[in-house]
Amino acid sequence: MLATLGACGALGGEDTSKAAGGDGGLEKPKIKVSLLPVVDLAPLRLAQEGGYFKAEGLEVEAVDAPSGQASMTKMIGGEVDIAFSTYMPFFVAKSKGAADIRLVADAVSASPKSNAVVTVPTSSVKTINDLAGKKIAITDKNTASHLLTVSVMKDHGVDTSKVTWVPMALPNIGAALAAGQVDAGYLPEPFLTQASKVVGATPVVDIATGATQDFPLAGFGSLGSFVDKNPKTLAAFQRALGKAVRDSADRSKIEPLIVKYAKVDAETASLLTLPTFGSTLDPRRLQRVPDLLQQTGVLTAKLDAAPMLAPQAG
């Protein structure tokens, strides 16, 4: 769905890569980051295209992944250094002792109308109460698409015990709805606007409501071994991403990147609702994620988010 970005030069200006490395350059000047085909990554794409990483002496190679779970699996397996995912898989893996997961940078929080459970006119689902016992498309079990849907359904008193959860890649959910393979599906942008235009998808419920309003959705994680061995590299990644997040407030900077890498047309890019971008991690805010995992029964014991946070660049 997304083309992999190569190393892009800075858009003019002096090359500050030597200065960025501090007293001797980065421990690992080229890193691999696994990514999903979502709008959430517009700031990272801007950091690549705009030369923000290069200005820090860092080259970032993008490796595509179909889901957050798959992205994290690539990182645990050593295929990439940093993984983008919704936060749930990171916390689940940590709780199971699958890996020493560290969270290195924030990405997005849920903003109104940027993530929704949708249906199509031919579906029997008309309201959130109709979701009980239905087939609902998600990216994977125990990801944001799954657990936030569960949370919102429970907020409305809807039984989730007999739902059939159908994992599939985000680009395929709209077609699956139109073909009647599923009754509803969780979609973030740009797939939300695309499905509305192509198959007439309409929201059943906005995810950024109730207990999940402003919920921390996704971020970047790594292994403790990488974080401990590469503090300068990690700080360079964080600084570049932070600058890109700030510049992403100007839609004119990121809409062309959404068109280019999310493979949507310019009209869709102009219509879609952006999530709330961020880069710096806050332990109190992130604690909402493992707390929700515990409330939904995915975690059996409380998990403290604070020790999982990597040092944050100033």
Secondary structure, 3 states (H helix, E strand, C coil): CCCCCCCCCCCCCCCCHHHHCCCCCCCCCEEEEEECCCHHHHHHHHHHHCCHHHHCCCEEEEEECCCHHHHHHHHHCCCCCEEEEEHHHHHHHHHCCCCCEEEEEEEEECCCCCEEEEECCCCCCCCHHHHCCCEEEECCCCCHHHHHHHHHHHHCCCCCCCCEEEECCHHHHHHHHHCCCCCEEEEECCHHHHHHHHHCCEEEEECCCHHHCCCEEEEEEEEHHHHHHCHHHHHHHHHHHHHHHHHCCCHHHHHHHHHHHCCCCHHHHHHCCCCEECCCCCHHHHCHHHHHHHHCCCCCCCCCCHHHECCCCC
